[in-house]
């Protein structure tokens, strides 16, 4: 339609013309002159001052810089943690990444706890406020519990090959038995030697039984408490599992979901492209062929 002279262009037309869209703001970037940035870095390295003291000193020198601006520049300069600076102002810590350099270099284990699906399906099938949902609420009020299931998973850090089982608990005995079956699974895919097993500090992984089970084949390494990113490969796998299967469609029973996990596990290993594997399925990085399971696992 014609546009009147002087009238603002529609957002889509402004975007096609390469003009900024009205009402949209660009990402905020801390602004400061180069000489001010150099003084921020010098004061931080030499005197270990806080962002507020640096902002006050800059104001005394005739430079206007808020505490927020100074703080954000310290982050960009990698100087935001004073306890990480040596006496000469150099950082004591360097950011690094956890890299598995070969198959079996690091196998990450974790347990995901999910609610058990009652027979006939839960509220995701029948809807909130349905007769089944209200009956389940009344049963909970009376003390009944549907309970939980525990998804034990093991992920090879090099290829991202994954193995998951739907189990009834997360005790040490269950974790040891799962680890034994996971080793058989990895050995069938060419990962016969496992150098390191990485877990969190869950009770089943801190038990003597699990320590003895892993010491026969690998080094057991537990992550720093409250630092799930150290076990990020299996944590990311759990998120993919939840988003693409567990909550992607409704299930009418726990047995149906358990069978779907087995099928999806094959789909993930043999058909689903993975960025860390060069946009190829994890099994492709190990030289394994593709099974006869179709790409769609629905």
Backbone as CSV, one residue per row, in Angstrom:
resi,resn,N_x,N_y,N_z,CA_x,CA_y,CA_z,C_x,C_y,C_z
1,UNK,0.852,-1.186,0.000,0.000,0.000,0.000,0.888,1.237,0.000
2,UNK,0.386,2.398,-0.508,1.226,3.595,-0.561,1.517,4.130,0.827
3,UNK,2.691,4.716,0.948,3.124,5.297,2.214,3.140,6.806,2.069
4,UNK,2.456,7.503,2.980,2.432,8.956,2.932,3.809,9.516,3.268
5,UNK,4.103,10.662,2.640,5.382,11.325,2.883,5.443,11.763,4.340
6,UNK,6.537,11.481,4.971,6.731,11.887,6.349,6.219,10.888,7.362
7,UNK,5.431,9.889,6.927,4.914,8.882,7.856,5.993,7.845,8.139
8,UNK,6.054,7.312,9.365,7.067,6.298,9.669,6.803,5.017,8.894
9,UNK,7.877,4.379,8.444,7.754,3.142,7.690,7.362,2.003,8.630
10,UNK,6.635,1.022,8.111,6.327,-0.163,8.927,7.611,-0.879,9.340
11,UNK,7.577,-1.575,10.468,8.795,-2.240,10.947,9.394,-3.203,9.946
12,UNK,8.548,-4.000,9.245,9.100,-4.987,8.315,9.800,-4.298,7.147
13,UNK,9.203,-3.167,6.649,9.843,-2.475,5.539,11.134,-1.811,5.987
14,UNK,11.167,-1.278,7.204,12.405,-0.682,7.715,13.497,-1.753,7.834
15,UNK,13.085,-2.976,8.247,14.075,-4.048,8.353,14.612,-4.450,6.995
16,UNK,13.725,-4.492,5.965,14.188,-4.847,4.624,15.126,-3.803,4.053
17,UNK,14.906,-2.538,4.422,15.766,-1.464,3.935,17.044,-1.319,4.746
18,UNK,17.187,-2.130,5.776,18.393,-2.059,6.591,18.384,-0.945,7.609
19,UNK,17.233,-0.365,7.881,17.131,0.711,8.859,16.762,0.147,10.225
20,UNK,17.149,0.804,11.296,16.785,0.304,12.624,15.279,0.325,12.826
21,UNK,14.768,-0.714,13.433,13.331,-0.829,13.685,12.984,0.000,14.913
22,UNK,11.959,0.831,14.777,11.557,1.691,15.876,11.068,0.855,17.051
23,UNK,11.461,1.249,18.231,11.053,0.539,19.427,11.974,-0.592,19.821
24,UNK,12.969,-0.932,18.985,13.907,-2.003,19.294,15.221,-1.384,19.723
25,UNK,15.805,-1.911,20.749,17.070,-1.393,21.261,18.175,-2.399,21.002
26,UNK,19.325,-1.892,20.647,20.484,-2.741,20.418,21.059,-3.212,21.742
27,UNK,21.824,-4.312,21.736,22.438,-4.779,22.984,23.309,-3.698,23.605
28,UNK,23.182,-3.554,24.911,23.917,-2.517,25.613,25.396,-2.874,25.701
29,UNK,26.246,-1.929,25.353,27.699,-2.127,25.389,28.300,-1.007,26.223
30,UNK,29.147,-1.312,27.203,29.749,-0.239,28.001,30.595,0.671,27.123
31,UNK,30.395,1.980,27.262,31.110,2.955,26.440,32.079,3.737,27.306
32,UNK,33.279,3.890,26.812,34.311,4.679,27.484,35.429,4.934,26.485
33,UNK,36.119,6.053,26.685,37.227,6.373,25.794,38.395,5.445,26.074
34,UNK,39.251,5.220,25.085,40.382,4.301,25.295,41.263,4.670,26.469
35,UNK,41.480,5.988,26.691,42.336,6.361,27.809,41.679,6.050,29.156
36,UNK,40.333,6.136,29.205,39.630,5.789,30.442,39.721,4.280,30.691
37,UNK,39.574,3.494,29.639,39.686,2.038,29.781,41.076,1.657,30.275
38,UNK,42.103,2.323,29.753,43.470,2.039,30.184,43.651,2.375,31.668
39,UNK,43.041,3.464,32.133,43.151,3.808,33.548,42.395,2.815,34.430
40,UNK,41.238,2.347,33.952,40.501,1.329,34.717,41.358,0.085,34.900
41,UNK,41.988,-0.363,33.831,42.828,-1.561,33.909,44.035,-1.332,34.805
42,UNK,44.651,-0.145,34.698,45.843,0.132,35.506,45.514,0.183,36.994
43,UNK,44.425,0.868,37.352,44.051,0.950,38.757,43.687,-0.419,39.326
44,UNK,43.062,-1.247,38.525,42.695,-2.577,38.992,43.934,-3.443,39.209
45,UNK,44.860,-3.406,38.257,46.038,-4.254,38.358,47.002,-3.758,39.445
46,UNK,47.205,-2.453,39.527,48.227,-1.920,40.435,47.725,-1.827,41.871
47,UNK,46.484,-1.359,42.077,45.994,-1.093,43.423,44.901,-2.044,43.888
48,UNK,44.436,-2.902,42.979,43.389,-3.877,43.318,42.128,-3.192,43.846
49,UNK,41.823,-2.013,43.353,40.668,-1.270,43.837,39.376,-1.883,43.327
50,UNK,38.301,-1.602,44.083,36.974,-2.034,43.661,36.461,-1.114,42.555
51,UNK,35.344,-1.523,41.945,34.775,-0.717,40.865,34.341,0.655,41.370
52,UNK,33.820,0.748,42.590,33.386,2.038,43.110,34.573,2.974,43.348
53,UNK,35.666,2.438,43.926,36.845,3.276,44.144,37.432,3.748,42.823
54,UNK,37.419,2.872,41.836,37.931,3.273,40.522,37.057,4.362,39.922
55,UNK,35.727,4.232,40.067,34.832,5.254,39.533,35.046,6.591,40.230
56,UNK,35.268,6.575,41.552,35.532,7.822,42.283,36.847,8.442,41.829
57,UNK,37.870,7.631,41.656,39.173,8.151,41.219,39.085,8.741,39.818
58,UNK,38.344,8.086,38.936,38.171,8.629,37.586,37.432,9.958,37.625
59,UNK,36.442,10.069,38.534,35.730,11.333,38.672,36.662,12.436,39.167
60,UNK,37.563,12.091,40.105,38.522,13.090,40.588,39.488,13.520,39.494
61,UNK,39.729,12.640,38.535,40.630,12.960,37.422,39.904,13.644,36.268
62,UNK,38.606,13.864,36.431,37.856,14.575,35.389,37.184,13.690,34.376
63,UNK,37.093,12.377,34.638,36.433,11.445,33.722,35.155,10.948,34.368
64,UNK,34.050,11.029,33.652,32.773,10.578,34.166,32.554,9.126,33.758
65,UNK,32.469,8.245,34.744,32.216,6.821,34.500,31.474,6.264,35.708
66,UNK,30.333,5.661,35.447,29.537,5.111,36.538,30.164,3.820,37.050
67,UNK,29.695,3.405,38.225,30.184,2.150,38.800,29.812,0.974,37.902
68,UNK,28.617,1.028,37.311,28.187,-0.056,36.425,29.087,-0.159,35.204
69,UNK,29.459,0.993,34.636,30.340,0.981,33.475,31.701,0.414,33.824
70,UNK,32.242,0.815,34.962,33.539,0.286,35.390,33.452,-1.217,35.621
71,UNK,32.384,-1.664,36.256,32.223,-3.093,36.529,32.154,-3.897,35.241
72,UNK,31.437,-3.391,34.265,31.293,-4.124,33.021,32.593,-4.153,32.229
73,UNK,33.371,-3.086,32.331,34.664,-3.099,31.648,35.640,-4.041,32.341
74,UNK,35.531,-4.161,33.654,36.379,-5.121,34.361,36.054,-6.550,33.923
75,UNK,34.774,-6.816,33.681,34.392,-8.139,33.191,34.968,-8.373,31.801
76,UNK,34.864,-7.374,30.927,35.373,-7.526,29.570,36.886,-7.668,29.545
77,UNK,37.555,-7.071,30.518,39.007,-7.170,30.598,39.468,-8.434,31.316
78,UNK,38.526,-9.187,31.891,38.891,-10.387,32.620,39.474,-10.114,33.985
79,UNK,39.151,-8.956,34.577,39.694,-8.562,35.871,38.603,-8.392,36.920
80,UNK,37.472,-9.027,36.726,36.346,-8.810,37.640,36.523,-9.513,38.979
81,UNK,37.398,-10.505,39.077,37.631,-11.210,40.343,38.973,-10.781,40.920
82,UNK,38.927,-10.004,41.999,40.184,-9.519,42.579,41.013,-10.645,43.181
83,UNK,40.355,-11.661,43.709,41.116,-12.745,44.321,41.832,-13.598,43.278
84,UNK,41.511,-13.386,42.004,42.194,-14.120,40.952,43.401,-13.362,40.401
85,UNK,43.733,-12.211,40.994,44.859,-11.409,40.518,46.076,-11.636,41.407
86,UNK,47.208,-11.806,40.774,48.460,-11.967,41.511,48.927,-10.609,42.018
87,UNK,50.021,-10.607,42.786,50.532,-9.345,43.339,50.983,-8.388,42.253
88,UNK,51.406,-8.913,41.114,51.829,-8.046,40.016,50.690,-7.683,39.074
89,UNK,49.461,-8.070,39.424,48.303,-7.705,38.617,47.939,-8.702,37.533
90,UNK,48.727,-9.767,37.374,48.421,-10.759,36.356,47.406,-11.766,36.901
91,UNK,46.500,-12.248,36.057,45.486,-13.196,36.536,46.114,-14.532,36.913
92,UNK,45.641,-15.076,38.032,46.119,-16.378,38.476,45.414,-17.524,37.765
93,UNK,44.235,-17.263,37.260,43.455,-18.306,36.609,43.212,-17.939,35.157
94,UNK,43.234,-18.939,34.327,42.926,-18.761,32.924,41.700,-19.607,32.598
95,UNK,40.723,-19.046,31.883,39.549,-19.842,31.524,39.944,-21.007,30.637
96,UNK,39.382,-22.143,30.915,39.690,-23.335,30.139,38.440,-24.136,29.844
97,UNK,38.594,-25.130,29.020,37.494,-26.007,28.659,37.894,-27.443,28.961
98,UNK,36.892,-28.250,29.292,37.112,-29.663,29.551,36.997,-30.393,28.225
99,UNK,38.096,-30.944,27.756,38.160,-31.550,26.429,38.511,-33.019,26.570
100,UNK,37.717,-33.866,25.951,38.036,-35.289,25.839,38.775,-35.493,24.525
101,UNK,40.013,-35.938,24.583,40.877,-35.964,23.401,40.782,-37.266,22.611
102,UNK,40.180,-38.293,23.187,40.039,-39.554,22.471,38.864,-40.315,23.073
103,UNK,38.414,-41.335,22.369,37.273,-42.109,22.838,37.592,-42.765,24.167
104,UNK,36.676,-42.633,25.113,36.879,-43.190,26.425,37.733,-42.341,27.344
105,UNK,38.174,-41.162,26.883,39.002,-40.301,27.729,38.229,-39.868,28.970
106,UNK,36.944,-39.520,28.803,36.107,-39.119,29.930,34.671,-39.533,29.649
107,UNK,34.115,-40.338,30.532,32.709,-40.741,30.449,31.974,-40.063,31.605
108,UNK,30.942,-39.302,31.273,30.202,-38.515,32.259,28.925,-39.255,32.644
109,UNK,28.687,-39.369,33.943,27.508,-40.060,34.469,26.649,-39.086,35.267
110,UNK,25.335,-39.305,35.190,24.419,-38.473,35.964,23.079,-39.193,36.072
111,UNK,22.255,-38.734,37.023,20.920,-39.287,37.241,19.923,-38.141,37.168
112,UNK,18.874,-38.330,36.360,17.801,-37.334,36.252,16.548,-37.924,36.876
113,UNK,15.988,-37.219,37.824,14.806,-37.672,38.552,13.556,-37.043,37.929
114,UNK,12.627,-37.878,37.483,11.390,-37.396,36.865,10.207,-38.093,37.521
115,UNK,9.070,-37.433,37.472,7.869,-37.992,38.074,7.344,-39.194,37.303
116,UNK,6.849,-40.184,38.036,6.302,-41.393,37.415,4.946,-41.081,36.780
117,UNK,4.709,-41.635,35.601,3.449,-41.435,34.900,2.451,-42.490,35.358
118,UNK,1.298,-42.108,35.870,0.303,-43.121,36.295,-0.298,-43.819,35.083
119,UNK,-0.777,-45.019,35.291,-1.433,-45.769,34.209,-2.645,-44.994,33.708
120,UNK,-2.739,-44.860,32.412,-3.803,-44.072,31.799,-3.388,-42.660,31.473
121,UNK,-2.212,-42.239,31.959,-1.713,-40.904,31.660,-2.010,-39.908,32.753
122,UNK,-1.183,-38.883,32.823,-1.352,-37.833,33.809,-2.090,-36.637,33.234
123,UNK,-1.889,-35.472,33.855,-2.621,-34.284,33.430,-2.202,-33.809,32.050
124,UNK,-1.013,-34.190,31.579,-0.616,-33.796,30.221,-1.479,-34.486,29.168
125,UNK,-2.040,-35.650,29.508,-2.915,-36.363,28.584,-4.360,-35.896,28.729
126,UNK,-4.826,-35.784,29.968,-6.244,-35.498,30.214,-6.515,-34.021,30.474
127,UNK,-5.462,-33.218,30.721,-5.644,-31.803,30.962,-5.807,-31.487,32.440
128,UNK,-5.428,-30.277,32.794,-5.591,-29.833,34.174,-7.080,-29.620,34.476
129,UNK,-7.482,-30.022,35.651,-8.874,-29.905,36.028,-9.739,-31.062,35.586
130,UNK,-9.166,-32.054,34.907,-9.939,-33.217,34.468,-10.245,-34.121,35.657
131,UNK,-11.107,-35.089,35.415,-11.450,-36.025,36.490,-10.222,-36.787,36.970
132,UNK,-9.366,-37.198,36.024,-8.154,-37.924,36.411,-7.209,-37.040,37.214
133,UNK,-7.119,-35.776,36.835,-6.244,-34.860,37.558,-6.753,-34.619,38.970
134,UNK,-8.059,-34.421,39.125,-8.616,-34.204,40.449,-8.500,-35.461,41.311
135,UNK,-8.658,-36.629,40.699,-8.520,-37.878,41.456,-7.088,-38.046,41.946
136,UNK,-6.111,-37.674,41.106,-4.712,-37.758,41.524,-4.431,-36.776,42.662
137,UNK,-5.025,-35.578,42.612,-4.836,-34.607,43.694,-5.445,-35.117,44.998
138,UNK,-6.618,-35.754,44.909,-7.232,-36.301,46.121,-6.385,-37.428,46.703
139,UNK,-5.807,-38.238,45.835,-4.952,-39.319,46.314,-3.705,-38.766,47.003
140,UNK,-3.146,-37.678,46.451,-1.987,-37.061,47.086,-2.353,-36.505,48.459
141,UNK,-3.539,-35.893,48.545,-3.970,-35.349,49.831,-4.158,-36.455,50.860
142,UNK,-4.522,-37.634,50.395,-4.722,-38.759,51.304,-3.417,-39.447,51.679
143,UNK,-2.310,-39.004,51.068,-1.014,-39.573,51.410,-0.419,-40.461,50.355
144,UNK,-1.129,-40.727,49.266,-0.576,-41.570,48.205,0.445,-40.782,47.396
145,UNK,1.432,-41.487,46.868,2.477,-40.848,46.072,2.700,-41.654,44.800
146,UNK,2.700,-40.934,43.688,2.970,-41.618,42.425,4.425,-42.061,42.346
147,UNK,5.297,-41.318,43.011,6.700,-41.692,43.033,7.474,-41.125,41.862
148,UNK,8.701,-41.561,41.752,9.605,-41.061,40.722,10.306,-42.225,40.049
149,UNK,10.822,-41.939,38.873,11.752,-42.843,38.200,13.056,-42.089,38.016
150,UNK,14.130,-42.840,37.859,15.467,-42.240,37.809,16.129,-42.653,36.499
151,UNK,16.449,-41.656,35.684,17.076,-41.903,34.395,18.589,-41.817,34.576
152,UNK,19.236,-42.964,34.593,20.691,-43.028,34.692,21.266,-42.910,33.286
153,UNK,22.211,-41.996,33.102,22.784,-41.750,31.782,24.299,-41.732,31.862
154,UNK,24.924,-42.189,30.782,26.379,-42.151,30.627,26.682,-41.608,29.235
155,UNK,27.582,-40.629,29.147,27.909,-39.963,27.882,29.417,-39.976,27.695
156,UNK,29.857,-40.430,26.532,31.272,-40.361,26.193,31.605,-38.935,25.776
157,UNK,32.558,-38.313,26.462,32.857,-36.911,26.198,33.456,-36.654,24.833
158,UNK,34.068,-37.639,24.211,34.704,-37.442,22.908,33.688,-37.512,21.768
159,UNK,32.899,-38.557,21.736,31.962,-38.763,20.631,30.544,-38.331,20.954
160,UNK,30.213,-38.126,22.241,28.870,-37.832,22.748,27.946,-39.039,22.629
161,UNK,28.509,-40.228,22.450,27.702,-41.432,22.480,27.072,-41.569,23.867
162,UNK,25.769,-41.847,23.910,25.031,-41.818,25.176,24.292,-43.122,25.400
163,UNK,24.133,-43.451,26.677,23.400,-44.651,27.089,22.534,-44.286,28.286
164,UNK,21.232,-44.595,28.215,20.282,-44.205,29.259,19.410,-45.392,29.620
165,UNK,19.130,-45.532,30.911,18.210,-46.552,31.401,17.208,-45.914,32.355
166,UNK,15.976,-46.413,32.291,14.901,-45.983,33.180,14.878,-46.941,34.370
167,UNK,15.328,-46.481,35.552,15.459,-47.342,36.718,14.598,-46.818,37.866
168,UNK,14.446,-47.635,38.878,13.498,-47.343,39.954,14.102,-46.530,41.088
169,UNK,15.430,-46.467,41.216,16.031,-45.733,42.322,17.413,-45.272,41.914
170,UNK,18.081,-44.590,42.826,19.432,-44.093,42.587,20.381,-44.533,43.704
171,UNK,20.197,-45.759,44.162,21.067,-46.294,45.196,22.417,-46.692,44.606
172,UNK,23.359,-46.951,45.489,24.698,-47.335,45.039,24.661,-48.642,44.263
173,UNK,23.856,-49.574,44.725,23.760,-50.865,44.027,23.244,-50.686,42.604
174,UNK,22.232,-49.848,42.444,21.689,-49.590,41.106,22.706,-48.889,40.226
175,UNK,23.437,-47.921,40.782,24.440,-47.195,40.001,25.563,-48.116,39.565
176,UNK,25.984,-49.042,40.424,27.051,-49.982,40.056,26.585,-50.908,38.939
177,UNK,25.358,-51.414,39.046,24.832,-52.287,38.000,24.679,-51.538,36.681
178,UNK,24.222,-50.291,36.745,24.106,-49.493,35.522,25.468,-49.263,34.896
179,UNK,26.475,-48.979,35.705,27.816,-48.740,35.174,28.355,-49.985,34.463
180,UNK,28.058,-51.164,35.011,28.511,-52.393,34.365,27.854,-52.565,32.993
181,UNK,26.560,-52.277,32.904,25.885,-52.394,31.606,26.341,-51.306,30.645
182,UNK,26.631,-50.109,31.169,27.118,-49.027,30.304,28.473,-49.378,29.716
183,UNK,29.327,-50.020,30.499,30.638,-50.434,29.976,30.479,-51.424,28.835
184,UNK,29.529,-52.343,28.963,29.273,-53.300,27.870,28.785,-52.566,26.630
185,UNK,27.917,-51.576,26.819,27.410,-50.788,25.686,28.542,-50.043,24.989
186,UNK,29.402,-49.391,25.758,30.503,-48.650,25.150,31.504,-49.591,24.483
187,UNK,31.757,-50.743,25.082,32.682,-51.707,24.469,32.154,-52.200,23.132
188,UNK,30.831,-52.356,23.014,30.240,-52.790,21.745,30.383,-51.737,20.661
189,UNK,30.631,-50.492,21.065,30.805,-49.410,20.102,32.269,-49.004,19.956
190,UNK,33.161,-49.842,20.385,34.580,-49.596,20.169,35.276,-48.835,21.273
191,UNK,34.591,-48.592,22.398,35.209,-47.885,23.525,35.509,-48.925,24.595
192,UNK,36.592,-49.642,24.397,36.934,-50.721,25.311,37.683,-50.211,26.537
193,UNK,38.423,-49.140,26.378,39.222,-48.605,27.490,38.669,-47.248,27.904
194,UNK,38.306,-47.110,29.171,37.777,-45.860,29.716,38.792,-45.321,30.712
195,UNK,39.276,-44.112,30.460,40.328,-43.529,31.285,39.777,-42.843,32.524
196,UNK,38.663,-42.145,32.371,38.155,-41.329,33.474,36.636,-41.388,33.514
197,UNK,36.097,-41.482,34.719,34.660,-41.430,34.948,34.364,-40.178,35.757
198,UNK,33.519,-39.300,35.227,33.209,-38.018,35.855,31.766,-38.062,36.360
199,UNK,31.583,-37.787,37.641,30.246,-37.750,38.237,30.141,-36.547,39.164
200,UNK,28.922,-36.281,39.615,28.733,-35.271,40.649,28.937,-35.920,42.014
201,UNK,28.489,-35.262,43.067,28.713,-35.752,44.420,27.466,-36.394,45.015
202,UNK,26.677,-37.038,44.159,25.510,-37.748,44.651,25.891,-38.897,45.565
203,UNK,24.956,-39.287,46.412,25.262,-40.322,47.402,25.646,-41.644,46.747
204,UNK,25.010,-41.987,45.623,25.346,-43.260,44.981,26.751,-43.242,44.405
205,UNK,27.213,-42.062,43.949,28.550,-41.965,43.375,29.635,-41.821,44.437
206,UNK,29.266,-41.414,45.639,30.236,-41.289,46.727,30.377,-42.570,47.538
207,UNK,29.618,-43.585,47.208,29.654,-44.826,47.970,30.936,-45.612,47.680
208,UNK,31.300,-46.448,48.620,32.491,-47.278,48.441,32.297,-48.310,47.328
209,UNK,31.062,-48.794,47.198,30.801,-49.795,46.168,31.035,-49.234,44.778
210,UNK,30.568,-47.999,44.535,30.763,-47.408,43.213,32.235,-47.061,42.999
211,UNK,32.911,-46.594,44.033,34.333,-46.287,43.902,35.128,-47.532,43.539
212,UNK,34.805,-48.654,44.173,35.493,-49.890,43.847,35.172,-50.361,42.431
213,UNK,33.922,-50.173,41.995,33.529,-50.613,40.658,34.257,-49.817,39.579
214,UNK,34.416,-48.522,39.790,35.089,-47.696,38.780,36.608,-47.795,38.866
215,UNK,37.147,-48.099,40.035,38.596,-48.176,40.163,39.177,-49.347,39.390
216,UNK,38.373,-50.348,39.075,38.872,-51.484,38.318,39.096,-51.144,36.851
217,UNK,38.454,-50.086,36.363,38.564,-49.778,34.938,39.024,-48.369,34.654
218,UNK,38.890,-47.443,35.585,39.161,-46.054,35.271,39.399,-45.272,36.552
219,UNK,39.732,-44.005,36.358,39.863,-43.068,37.471,38.527,-42.383,37.687
220,UNK,38.050,-42.404,38.915,36.776,-41.761,39.245,37.047,-40.343,39.722
221,UNK,36.486,-39.374,39.014,36.671,-37.963,39.343,35.319,-37.329,39.629
222,UNK,35.168,-36.781,40.830,33.935,-36.087,41.197,34.105,-34.590,40.997
223,UNK,33.033,-33.933,40.558,33.097,-32.518,40.243,33.108,-31.691,41.526
224,UNK,33.448,-30.425,41.365,33.399,-29.497,42.487,31.949,-29.319,42.924
225,UNK,31.662,-29.323,44.232,30.270,-29.179,44.684,29.617,-27.906,44.133
226,UNK,28.350,-28.038,43.767,27.535,-26.929,43.241,28.134,-26.342,41.966
227,UNK,28.812,-27.169,41.173,29.386,-26.721,39.904,28.980,-27.713,38.818
228,UNK,27.718,-27.698,38.389,27.271,-28.687,37.396,27.930,-28.526,36.036
229,UNK,28.515,-27.360,35.745,29.137,-27.179,34.435,30.347,-28.087,34.248
230,UNK,30.955,-28.550,35.341,32.069,-29.478,35.217,31.608,-30.835,34.683
231,UNK,30.330,-31.109,34.798,29.749,-32.319,34.220,28.758,-31.926,33.132
232,UNK,29.111,-30.877,32.397,28.170,-30.246,31.480,27.749,-31.099,30.307
233,UNK,28.578,-32.038,29.877,28.212,-32.836,28.703,26.995,-33.705,28.978
234,UNK,26.956,-34.336,30.138,25.785,-35.154,30.450,24.620,-34.283,30.908
235,UNK,24.901,-33.123,31.501,23.815,-32.208,31.866,23.109,-31.694,30.610
236,UNK,23.877,-31.378,29.585,23.288,-30.940,28.327,22.497,-32.073,27.675
237,UNK,23.020,-33.279,27.778,22.302,-34.434,27.235,20.954,-34.607,27.947
238,UNK,20.928,-34.426,29.261,19.666,-34.539,29.999,18.660,-33.494,29.536
239,UNK,19.154,-32.301,29.227,18.239,-31.261,28.749,17.685,-31.617,27.367
240,UNK,18.539,-32.141,26.486,18.061,-32.556,25.166,17.036,-33.668,25.306
241,UNK,17.308,-34.623,26.192,16.377,-35.722,26.416,15.026,-35.208,26.900
242,UNK,15.043,-34.239,27.805,13.787,-33.705,28.325,13.027,-32.922,27.265
243,UNK,13.734,-32.102,26.491,13.059,-31.239,25.520,12.574,-31.999,24.293
244,UNK,13.321,-33.009,23.852,12.979,-33.686,22.609,12.167,-34.961,22.808
245,UNK,12.089,-35.435,24.062,11.321,-36.661,24.270,10.412,-36.600,25.492
246,UNK,10.963,-36.379,26.670,10.179,-36.535,27.903,8.968,-35.624,27.931
247,UNK,9.140,-34.373,27.508,8.046,-33.407,27.541,7.632,-32.959,26.136
248,UNK,8.064,-33.719,25.130,7.701,-33.357,23.761,6.329,-33.900,23.372
249,UNK,5.904,-34.979,23.994,4.594,-35.561,23.689,4.083,-36.282,24.933
250,UNK,2.779,-36.455,25.043,2.233,-37.119,26.237,2.402,-38.632,26.163
251,UNK,2.510,-39.243,27.336,2.591,-40.697,27.451,1.459,-41.175,28.354
252,UNK,0.950,-42.361,28.059,-0.173,-42.905,28.820,0.265,-43.823,29.950
253,UNK,1.548,-44.154,30.018,2.038,-45.006,31.103,3.550,-44.863,31.185
254,UNK,4.084,-45.290,32.318,5.533,-45.245,32.501,6.225,-46.261,31.598
255,UNK,5.580,-47.401,31.371,6.175,-48.405,30.489,6.300,-47.882,29.060
256,UNK,5.302,-47.120,28.615,5.380,-46.553,27.273,6.536,-45.570,27.159
257,UNK,6.736,-44.746,28.187,7.851,-43.797,28.143,9.194,-44.515,28.201
258,UNK,9.283,-45.594,28.979,10.532,-46.350,29.045,10.890,-46.939,27.683
259,UNK,9.879,-47.466,26.961,10.154,-47.989,25.617,10.548,-46.867,24.663
260,UNK,9.939,-45.693,24.818,10.280,-44.563,23.960,11.705,-44.096,24.208
261,UNK,12.169,-44.174,25.445,13.549,-43.776,25.742,14.530,-44.699,25.040
262,UNK,14.236,-45.993,24.998,15.116,-46.931,24.306,15.201,-46.611,22.817
263,UNK,14.058,-46.311,22.202,14.055,-45.975,20.778,14.764,-44.651,20.536
264,UNK,14.494,-43.661,21.405,15.116,-42.347,21.227,16.620,-42.421,21.437
265,UNK,17.080,-43.328,22.288,18.508,-43.480,22.511,19.214,-43.916,21.232
266,UNK,18.602,-44.810,20.479,19.153,-45.221,19.187,19.099,-44.062,18.203
267,UNK,17.990,-43.335,18.207,17.860,-42.164,17.333,18.951,-41.139,17.630
268,UNK,19.215,-40.892,18.920,20.226,-39.900,19.299,21.616,-40.339,18.863
269,UNK,21.944,-41.609,19.032,23.301,-42.072,18.742,23.571,-42.267,17.262
270,UNK,22.530,-42.632,16.483,22.775,-43.047,15.102,22.179,-42.122,14.045
271,UNK,21.265,-41.233,14.428,20.585,-40.430,13.418,20.629,-38.932,13.698
272,UNK,20.649,-38.536,14.945,20.547,-37.113,15.268,21.898,-36.429,15.106
273,UNK,22.022,-35.382,14.268,23.302,-34.668,14.132,23.670,-33.974,15.439
274,UNK,24.954,-33.953,15.735,25.459,-33.315,16.952,26.564,-32.346,16.570
275,UNK,26.485,-31.132,17.120,27.463,-30.099,16.772,28.877,-30.522,17.139
276,UNK,29.051,-31.121,18.315,30.386,-31.515,18.767,30.980,-32.623,17.911
277,UNK,30.142,-33.344,17.173,30.617,-34.419,16.306,30.672,-33.976,14.853
278,UNK,30.778,-32.673,14.628,30.850,-32.168,13.252,29.547,-32.312,12.503
279,UNK,28.420,-32.078,13.200,27.080,-32.196,12.615,26.813,-33.598,12.096
280,UNK,27.436,-34.594,12.725,27.193,-35.992,12.419,26.667,-36.693,13.676
281,UNK,26.007,-37.827,13.536,25.582,-38.569,14.733,26.790,-39.014,15.545
282,UNK,26.643,-39.156,16.865,27.788,-39.565,17.681,28.439,-40.863,17.234
283,UNK,27.635,-41.858,16.815,28.217,-43.127,16.385,29.073,-42.975,15.140
284,UNK,28.788,-41.956,14.331,29.569,-41.744,13.111,31.009,-41.395,13.452
285,UNK,31.232,-40.708,14.576,32.588,-40.342,14.978,33.386,-41.558,15.432
286,UNK,32.684,-42.622,15.804,33.348,-43.852,16.222,33.464,-44.860,15.087
287,UNK,32.978,-44.479,13.910,33.060,-45.383,12.772,32.004,-46.455,12.751
288,UNK,30.910,-46.254,13.487,29.834,-47.234,13.522,28.811,-46.921,12.444
289,UNK,28.190,-47.961,11.895,27.176,-47.774,10.873,25.856,-47.336,11.464
290,UNK,24.918,-46.986,10.593,23.595,-46.540,11.010,22.672,-47.739,11.085
291,UNK,21.861,-47.825,12.131,20.939,-48.935,12.292,19.726,-48.728,11.402
292,UNK,18.811,-49.693,11.463,17.625,-49.609,10.617,16.502,-48.834,11.267
293,UNK,16.758,-48.139,12.389,15.735,-47.325,13.022,15.547,-46.053,12.199
294,UNK,14.318,-45.683,11.937,14.046,-44.506,11.123,14.457,-43.244,11.859
295,UNK,14.645,-42.152,11.096,15.057,-40.888,11.673,14.008,-40.373,12.643
296,UNK,12.756,-40.493,12.333,11.702,-40.051,13.242,11.439,-41.150,14.260
297,UNK,11.455,-40.772,15.542,11.241,-41.754,16.595,9.864,-41.623,17.227
298,UNK,8.974,-40.902,16.590,7.628,-40.738,17.148,6.748,-41.923,16.761
